[in-house]
Amino acid sequence: MGIWRQIAEYLYIKKRDPNDERTQWMKYMHGMNRISLLMFLVALVVMLVKLVILPMFK
């Protein structure tokens, strides 16, 4: 499975394959990956605002 497809599945952009095996531990792992990916994207937005957008208005 490609990395872009996996990221799209984490962000609910693409539906997951219904034939994939889903164990309880895989659900936990994908949930933790989803949380960390969303936190990373939020941190990027915060850095963009602080370093690029706010200095434009000073």
PyMOL Python script that loads the backbone (N, CA, C, O; Angstrom):
from pymol import cmd

cmd.read_pdbstr("""\
ATOM      1  N   MET A   1       0.851  -1.179   0.000  1.00  0.00           N
ATOM      2  CA  MET A   1       0.000   0.000   0.000  1.00  0.00           C
ATOM      3  C   MET A   1       0.893   1.237   0.000  1.00  0.00           C
ATOM      4  O   MET A   1       1.844   1.325   0.776  1.00  0.00           O
ATOM      5  N   GLY A   2       0.585   2.175  -0.861  1.00  0.00           N
ATOM      6  CA  GLY A   2       1.394   3.376  -0.967  1.00  0.00           C
ATOM      7  C   GLY A   2       1.174   4.324   0.202  1.00  0.00           C
ATOM      8  O   GLY A   2       0.129   4.314   0.853  1.00  0.00           O
ATOM      9  N   ILE A   3       2.183   5.139   0.445  1.00  0.00           N
ATOM     10  CA  ILE A   3       2.119   6.050   1.579  1.00  0.00           C
ATOM     11  C   ILE A   3       1.045   7.117   1.381  1.00  0.00           C
ATOM     12  O   ILE A   3       0.381   7.509   2.341  1.00  0.00           O
ATOM     13  N   TRP A   4       0.866   7.591   0.145  1.00  0.00           N
ATOM     14  CA  TRP A   4      -0.154   8.632  -0.092  1.00  0.00           C
ATOM     15  C   TRP A   4      -1.558   8.070   0.090  1.00  0.00           C
ATOM     16  O   TRP A   4      -2.452   8.765   0.573  1.00  0.00           O
ATOM     17  N   ARG A   5      -1.748   6.827  -0.293  1.00  0.00           N
ATOM     18  CA  ARG A   5      -3.058   6.188  -0.101  1.00  0.00           C
ATOM     19  C   ARG A   5      -3.354   6.022   1.389  1.00  0.00           C
ATOM     20  O   ARG A   5      -4.481   6.236   1.834  1.00  0.00           O
ATOM     21  N   GLN A   6      -2.323   5.637   2.158  1.00  0.00           N
ATOM     22  CA  GLN A   6      -2.500   5.455   3.591  1.00  0.00           C
ATOM     23  C   GLN A   6      -2.831   6.785   4.268  1.00  0.00           C
ATOM     24  O   GLN A   6      -3.706   6.839   5.132  1.00  0.00           O
ATOM     25  N   ILE A   7      -2.143   7.845   3.884  1.00  0.00           N
ATOM     26  CA  ILE A   7      -2.431   9.170   4.450  1.00  0.00           C
ATOM     27  C   ILE A   7      -3.844   9.602   4.081  1.00  0.00           C
ATOM     28  O   ILE A   7      -4.555  10.163   4.915  1.00  0.00           O
ATOM     29  N   ALA A   8      -4.258   9.349   2.850  1.00  0.00           N
ATOM     30  CA  ALA A   8      -5.624   9.699   2.437  1.00  0.00           C
ATOM     31  C   ALA A   8      -6.658   8.927   3.250  1.00  0.00           C
ATOM     32  O   ALA A   8      -7.716   9.464   3.578  1.00  0.00           O
ATOM     33  N   GLU A   9      -6.363   7.682   3.572  1.00  0.00           N
ATOM     34  CA  GLU A   9      -7.280   6.903   4.402  1.00  0.00           C
ATOM     35  C   GLU A   9      -7.316   7.441   5.822  1.00  0.00           C
ATOM     36  O   GLU A   9      -8.384   7.481   6.434  1.00  0.00           O
ATOM     37  N   TYR A  10      -6.167   7.861   6.367  1.00  0.00           N
ATOM     38  CA  TYR A  10      -6.117   8.419   7.716  1.00  0.00           C
ATOM     39  C   TYR A  10      -6.937   9.692   7.813  1.00  0.00           C
ATOM     40  O   TYR A  10      -7.603   9.932   8.820  1.00  0.00           O
ATOM     41  N   LEU A  11      -6.890  10.513   6.764  1.00  0.00           N
ATOM     42  CA  LEU A  11      -7.601  11.789   6.780  1.00  0.00           C
ATOM     43  C   LEU A  11      -9.022  11.674   6.253  1.00  0.00           C
ATOM     44  O   LEU A  11      -9.685  12.688   6.035  1.00  0.00           O
ATOM     45  N   TYR A  12      -9.491  10.469   6.049  1.00  0.00           N
ATOM     46  CA  TYR A  12     -10.845  10.178   5.570  1.00  0.00           C
ATOM     47  C   TYR A  12     -11.116  10.767   4.187  1.00  0.00           C
ATOM     48  O   TYR A  12     -12.257  11.094   3.863  1.00  0.00           O
ATOM     49  N   ILE A  13     -10.066  10.902   3.370  1.00  0.00           N
ATOM     50  CA  ILE A  13     -10.235  11.371   1.998  1.00  0.00           C
ATOM     51  C   ILE A  13     -10.587  10.199   1.093  1.00  0.00           C
ATOM     52  O   ILE A  13     -11.354  10.350   0.142  1.00  0.00           O
ATOM     53  N   LYS A  14     -10.032   9.046   1.386  1.00  0.00           N
ATOM     54  CA  LYS A  14     -10.239   7.850   0.574  1.00  0.00           C
ATOM     55  C   LYS A  14     -10.751   6.735   1.477  1.00  0.00           C
ATOM     56  O   LYS A  14     -10.293   6.591   2.610  1.00  0.00           O
ATOM     57  N   LYS A  15     -11.689   5.957   0.981  1.00  0.00           N
ATOM     58  CA  LYS A  15     -12.213   4.833   1.757  1.00  0.00           C
ATOM     59  C   LYS A  15     -11.197   3.708   1.793  1.00  0.00           C
ATOM     60  O   LYS A  15     -10.464   3.486   0.830  1.00  0.00           O
ATOM     61  N   ARG A  16     -11.160   2.998   2.915  1.00  0.00           N
ATOM     62  CA  ARG A  16     -10.213   1.894   3.039  1.00  0.00           C
ATOM     63  C   ARG A  16     -10.735   0.681   2.292  1.00  0.00           C
ATOM     64  O   ARG A  16     -11.926   0.574   1.997  1.00  0.00           O
ATOM     65  N   ASP A  17      -9.816  -0.234   1.991  1.00  0.00           N
ATOM     66  CA  ASP A  17     -10.158  -1.459   1.278  1.00  0.00           C
ATOM     67  C   ASP A  17     -10.972  -2.368   2.197  1.00  0.00           C
ATOM     68  O   ASP A  17     -10.487  -2.729   3.270  1.00  0.00           O
ATOM     69  N   PRO A  18     -12.188  -2.750   1.816  1.00  0.00           N
ATOM     70  CA  PRO A  18     -13.014  -3.597   2.694  1.00  0.00           C
ATOM     71  C   PRO A  18     -12.476  -5.017   2.846  1.00  0.00           C
ATOM     72  O   PRO A  18     -12.893  -5.733   3.756  1.00  0.00           O
ATOM     73  N   ASN A  19     -11.563  -5.437   1.977  1.00  0.00           N
ATOM     74  CA  ASN A  19     -11.003  -6.782   2.055  1.00  0.00           C
ATOM     75  C   ASN A  19      -9.780  -6.862   2.967  1.00  0.00           C
ATOM     76  O   ASN A  19      -9.277  -7.955   3.226  1.00  0.00           O
ATOM     77  N   ASP A  20      -9.294  -5.712   3.459  1.00  0.00           N
ATOM     78  CA  ASP A  20      -8.144  -5.718   4.360  1.00  0.00           C
ATOM     79  C   ASP A  20      -8.512  -6.352   5.690  1.00  0.00           C
ATOM     80  O   ASP A  20      -9.626  -6.202   6.193  1.00  0.00           O
ATOM     81  N   GLU A  21      -7.535  -7.068   6.243  1.00  0.00           N
ATOM     82  CA  GLU A  21      -7.730  -7.662   7.563  1.00  0.00           C
ATOM     83  C   GLU A  21      -7.645  -6.550   8.609  1.00  0.00           C
ATOM     84  O   GLU A  21      -6.720  -5.739   8.579  1.00  0.00           O
ATOM     85  N   ARG A  22      -8.605  -6.511   9.532  1.00  0.00           N
ATOM     86  CA  ARG A  22      -8.638  -5.466  10.550  1.00  0.00           C
ATOM     87  C   ARG A  22      -8.615  -6.128  11.928  1.00  0.00           C
ATOM     88  O   ARG A  22      -9.649  -6.572  12.427  1.00  0.00           O
ATOM     89  N   THR A  23      -7.442  -6.191  12.532  1.00  0.00           N
ATOM     90  CA  THR A  23      -7.348  -6.700  13.886  1.00  0.00           C
ATOM     91  C   THR A  23      -7.490  -5.538  14.856  1.00  0.00           C
ATOM     92  O   THR A  23      -7.428  -4.376  14.455  1.00  0.00           O
ATOM     93  N   GLN A  24      -7.678  -5.848  16.122  1.00  0.00           N
ATOM     94  CA  GLN A  24      -7.844  -4.797  17.126  1.00  0.00           C
ATOM     95  C   GLN A  24      -6.576  -3.947  17.239  1.00  0.00           C
ATOM     96  O   GLN A  24      -6.649  -2.726  17.379  1.00  0.00           O
ATOM     97  N   TRP A  25      -5.407  -4.608  17.177  1.00  0.00           N
ATOM     98  CA  TRP A  25      -4.153  -3.865  17.297  1.00  0.00           C
ATOM     99  C   TRP A  25      -3.905  -2.969  16.093  1.00  0.00           C
ATOM    100  O   TRP A  25      -3.325  -1.891  16.231  1.00  0.00           O
ATOM    101  N   MET A  26      -4.335  -3.400  14.926  1.00  0.00           N
ATOM    102  CA  MET A  26      -4.202  -2.540  13.737  1.00  0.00           C
ATOM    103  C   MET A  26      -5.086  -1.307  13.874  1.00  0.00           C
ATOM    104  O   MET A  26      -4.687  -0.214  13.473  1.00  0.00           O
ATOM    105  N   LYS A  27      -6.281  -1.469  14.433  1.00  0.00           N
ATOM    106  CA  LYS A  27      -7.158  -0.317  14.664  1.00  0.00           C
ATOM    107  C   LYS A  27      -6.502   0.677  15.608  1.00  0.00           C
ATOM    108  O   LYS A  27      -6.548   1.884  15.374  1.00  0.00           O
ATOM    109  N   TYR A  28      -5.884   0.166  16.687  1.00  0.00           N
ATOM    110  CA  TYR A  28      -5.196   1.054  17.626  1.00  0.00           C
ATOM    111  C   TYR A  28      -4.048   1.778  16.946  1.00  0.00           C
ATOM    112  O   TYR A  28      -3.880   2.985  17.124  1.00  0.00           O
ATOM    113  N   MET A  29      -3.255   1.049  16.167  1.00  0.00           N
ATOM    114  CA  MET A  29      -2.100   1.642  15.499  1.00  0.00           C
ATOM    115  C   MET A  29      -2.539   2.724  14.511  1.00  0.00           C
ATOM    116  O   MET A  29      -1.959   3.809  14.477  1.00  0.00           O
ATOM    117  N   HIS A  30      -3.560   2.427  13.710  1.00  0.00           N
ATOM    118  CA  HIS A  30      -4.027   3.415  12.736  1.00  0.00           C
ATOM    119  C   HIS A  30      -4.653   4.616  13.423  1.00  0.00           C
ATOM    120  O   HIS A  30      -4.530   5.738  12.933  1.00  0.00           O
ATOM    121  N   GLY A  31      -5.318   4.401  14.542  1.00  0.00           N
ATOM    122  CA  GLY A  31      -5.872   5.526  15.302  1.00  0.00           C
ATOM    123  C   GLY A  31      -4.780   6.434  15.836  1.00  0.00           C
ATOM    124  O   GLY A  31      -4.902   7.656  15.761  1.00  0.00           O
ATOM    125  N   MET A  32      -3.717   5.858  16.374  1.00  0.00           N
ATOM    126  CA  MET A  32      -2.596   6.658  16.880  1.00  0.00           C
ATOM    127  C   MET A  32      -1.895   7.379  15.731  1.00  0.00           C
ATOM    128  O   MET A  32      -1.505   8.538  15.879  1.00  0.00           O
ATOM    129  N   ASN A  33      -1.731   6.716  14.600  1.00  0.00           N
ATOM    130  CA  ASN A  33      -1.123   7.378  13.440  1.00  0.00           C
ATOM    131  C   ASN A  33      -1.984   8.538  12.958  1.00  0.00           C
ATOM    132  O   ASN A  33      -1.462   9.585  12.574  1.00  0.00           O
ATOM    133  N   ARG A  34      -3.288   8.359  12.977  1.00  0.00           N
ATOM    134  CA  ARG A  34      -4.204   9.415  12.549  1.00  0.00           C
ATOM    135  C   ARG A  34      -4.089  10.628  13.474  1.00  0.00           C
ATOM    136  O   ARG A  34      -4.050  11.764  13.003  1.00  0.00           O
ATOM    137  N   ILE A  35      -4.033  10.392  14.776  1.00  0.00           N
ATOM    138  CA  ILE A  35      -3.907  11.489  15.734  1.00  0.00           C
ATOM    139  C   ILE A  35      -2.592  12.227  15.536  1.00  0.00           C
ATOM    140  O   ILE A  35      -2.576  13.458  15.514  1.00  0.00           O
ATOM    141  N   SER A  36      -1.486  11.499  15.391  1.00  0.00           N
ATOM    142  CA  SER A  36      -0.191  12.159  15.240  1.00  0.00           C
ATOM    143  C   SER A  36      -0.095  12.906  13.916  1.00  0.00           C
ATOM    144  O   SER A  36       0.531  13.964  13.860  1.00  0.00           O
ATOM    145  N   LEU A  37      -0.688  12.393  12.863  1.00  0.00           N
ATOM    146  CA  LEU A  37      -0.677  13.089  11.572  1.00  0.00           C
ATOM    147  C   LEU A  37      -1.485  14.384  11.655  1.00  0.00           C
ATOM    148  O   LEU A  37      -1.057  15.411  11.128  1.00  0.00           O
ATOM    149  N   LEU A  38      -2.634  14.349  12.301  1.00  0.00           N
ATOM    150  CA  LEU A  38      -3.444  15.558  12.453  1.00  0.00           C
ATOM    151  C   LEU A  38      -2.740  16.594  13.330  1.00  0.00           C
ATOM    152  O   LEU A  38      -2.804  17.789  13.043  1.00  0.00           O
ATOM    153  N   MET A  39      -2.074  16.150  14.387  1.00  0.00           N
ATOM    154  CA  MET A  39      -1.324  17.074  15.235  1.00  0.00           C
ATOM    155  C   MET A  39      -0.179  17.719  14.451  1.00  0.00           C
ATOM    156  O   MET A  39       0.093  18.907  14.621  1.00  0.00           O
ATOM    157  N   PHE A  40       0.487  16.953  13.603  1.00  0.00           N
ATOM    158  CA  PHE A  40       1.561  17.493  12.777  1.00  0.00           C
ATOM    159  C   PHE A  40       1.029  18.557  11.818  1.00  0.00           C
ATOM    160  O   PHE A  40       1.645  19.610  11.654  1.00  0.00           O
ATOM    161  N   LEU A  41      -0.105  18.288  11.191  1.00  0.00           N
ATOM    162  CA  LEU A  41      -0.686  19.269  10.263  1.00  0.00           C
ATOM    163  C   LEU A  41      -1.110  20.539  10.986  1.00  0.00           C
ATOM    164  O   LEU A  41      -0.935  21.637  10.458  1.00  0.00           O
ATOM    165  N   VAL A  42      -1.665  20.404  12.185  1.00  0.00           N
ATOM    166  CA  VAL A  42      -2.040  21.583  12.982  1.00  0.00           C
ATOM    167  C   VAL A  42      -0.789  22.380  13.341  1.00  0.00           C
ATOM    168  O   VAL A  42      -0.810  23.610  13.282  1.00  0.00           O
ATOM    169  N   ALA A  43       0.299  21.705  13.714  1.00  0.00           N
ATOM    170  CA  ALA A  43       1.540  22.397  14.046  1.00  0.00           C
ATOM    171  C   ALA A  43       2.096  23.141  12.829  1.00  0.00           C
ATOM    172  O   ALA A  43       2.620  24.246  12.967  1.00  0.00           O
ATOM    173  N   LEU A  44       1.986  22.549  11.651  1.00  0.00           N
ATOM    174  CA  LEU A  44       2.445  23.242  10.436  1.00  0.00           C
ATOM    175  C   LEU A  44       1.636  24.509  10.179  1.00  0.00           C
ATOM    176  O   LEU A  44       2.192  25.537   9.793  1.00  0.00           O
ATOM    177  N   VAL A  45       0.337  24.437  10.390  1.00  0.00           N
ATOM    178  CA  VAL A  45      -0.512  25.621  10.194  1.00  0.00           C
ATOM    179  C   VAL A  45      -0.156  26.708  11.199  1.00  0.00           C
ATOM    180  O   VAL A  45      -0.077  27.882  10.838  1.00  0.00           O
ATOM    181  N   VAL A  46       0.060  26.329  12.459  1.00  0.00           N
ATOM    182  CA  VAL A  46       0.434  27.306  13.481  1.00  0.00           C
ATOM    183  C   VAL A  46       1.763  27.961  13.134  1.00  0.00           C
ATOM    184  O   VAL A  46       1.903  29.178  13.256  1.00  0.00           O
ATOM    185  N   MET A  47       2.741  27.168  12.702  1.00  0.00           N
ATOM    186  CA  MET A  47       4.039  27.733  12.316  1.00  0.00           C
ATOM    187  C   MET A  47       3.907  28.655  11.112  1.00  0.00           C
ATOM    188  O   MET A  47       4.557  29.700  11.061  1.00  0.00           O
ATOM    189  N   LEU A  48       3.091  28.291  10.160  1.00  0.00           N
ATOM    190  CA  LEU A  48       2.869  29.134   8.988  1.00  0.00           C
ATOM    191  C   LEU A  48       2.269  30.474   9.397  1.00  0.00           C
ATOM    192  O   LEU A  48       2.694  31.521   8.910  1.00  0.00           O
ATOM    193  N   VAL A  49       1.297  30.442  10.278  1.00  0.00           N
ATOM    194  CA  VAL A  49       0.662  31.681  10.735  1.00  0.00           C
ATOM    195  C   VAL A  49       1.664  32.548  11.492  1.00  0.00           C
ATOM    196  O   VAL A  49       1.739  33.754  11.257  1.00  0.00           O
ATOM    197  N   LYS A  50       2.437  31.944  12.401  1.00  0.00           N
ATOM    198  CA  LYS A  50       3.368  32.726  13.223  1.00  0.00           C
ATOM    199  C   LYS A  50       4.533  33.261  12.422  1.00  0.00           C
ATOM    200  O   LYS A  50       4.978  34.380  12.677  1.00  0.00           O
ATOM    201  N   LEU A  51       5.042  32.512  11.468  1.00  0.00           N
ATOM    202  CA  LEU A  51       6.260  32.911  10.781  1.00  0.00           C
ATOM    203  C   LEU A  51       6.014  33.673   9.477  1.00  0.00           C
ATOM    204  O   LEU A  51       6.890  34.408   9.022  1.00  0.00           O
ATOM    205  N   VAL A  52       4.845  33.510   8.876  1.00  0.00           N
ATOM    206  CA  VAL A  52       4.624  34.130   7.568  1.00  0.00           C
ATOM    207  C   VAL A  52       3.507  35.170   7.620  1.00  0.00           C
ATOM    208  O   VAL A  52       3.690  36.298   7.162  1.00  0.00           O
ATOM    209  N   ILE A  53       2.372  34.805   8.164  1.00  0.00           N
ATOM    210  CA  ILE A  53       1.206  35.688   8.070  1.00  0.00           C
ATOM    211  C   ILE A  53       1.259  36.830   9.072  1.00  0.00           C
ATOM    212  O   ILE A  53       0.996  37.974   8.699  1.00  0.00           O
ATOM    213  N   LEU A  54       1.593  36.561  10.342  1.00  0.00           N
ATOM    214  CA  LEU A  54       1.635  37.631  11.333  1.00  0.00           C
ATOM    215  C   LEU A  54       2.677  38.715  11.029  1.00  0.00           C
ATOM    216  O   LEU A  54       2.385  39.897  11.211  1.00  0.00           O
ATOM    217  N   PRO A  55       3.885  38.351  10.570  1.00  0.00           N
ATOM    218  CA  PRO A  55       4.847  39.416  10.236  1.00  0.00           C
ATOM    219  C   PRO A  55       4.395  40.312   9.076  1.00  0.00           C
ATOM    220  O   PRO A  55       4.881  41.437   8.959  1.00  0.00           O
ATOM    221  N   MET A  56       3.505  39.858   8.240  1.00  0.00           N
ATOM    222  CA  MET A  56       3.031  40.678   7.124  1.00  0.00           C
ATOM    223  C   MET A  56       2.175  41.836   7.618  1.00  0.00           C
ATOM    224  O   MET A  56       2.062  42.850   6.929  1.00  0.00           O
ATOM    225  N   PHE A  57       1.573  41.712   8.792  1.00  0.00           N
ATOM    226  CA  PHE A  57       0.687  42.756   9.304  1.00  0.00           C
ATOM    227  C   PHE A  57       1.362  43.695  10.293  1.00  0.00           C
ATOM    228  O   PHE A  57       0.706  44.576  10.848  1.00  0.00           O
ATOM    229  N   LYS A  58       2.666  43.523  10.523  1.00  0.00           N
ATOM    230  CA  LYS A  58       3.376  44.419  11.454  1.00  0.00           C
ATOM    231  C   LYS A  58       3.938  45.612  10.740  1.00  0.00           C
ATOM    232  O   LYS A  58       4.565  46.467  11.365  1.00  0.00           O
TER     233      LYS A  58
END
""", "prot")
cmd.dss("prot")
cmd.show_as("cartoon", "prot")
cmd.util.cbc("prot")
cmd.orient("prot")
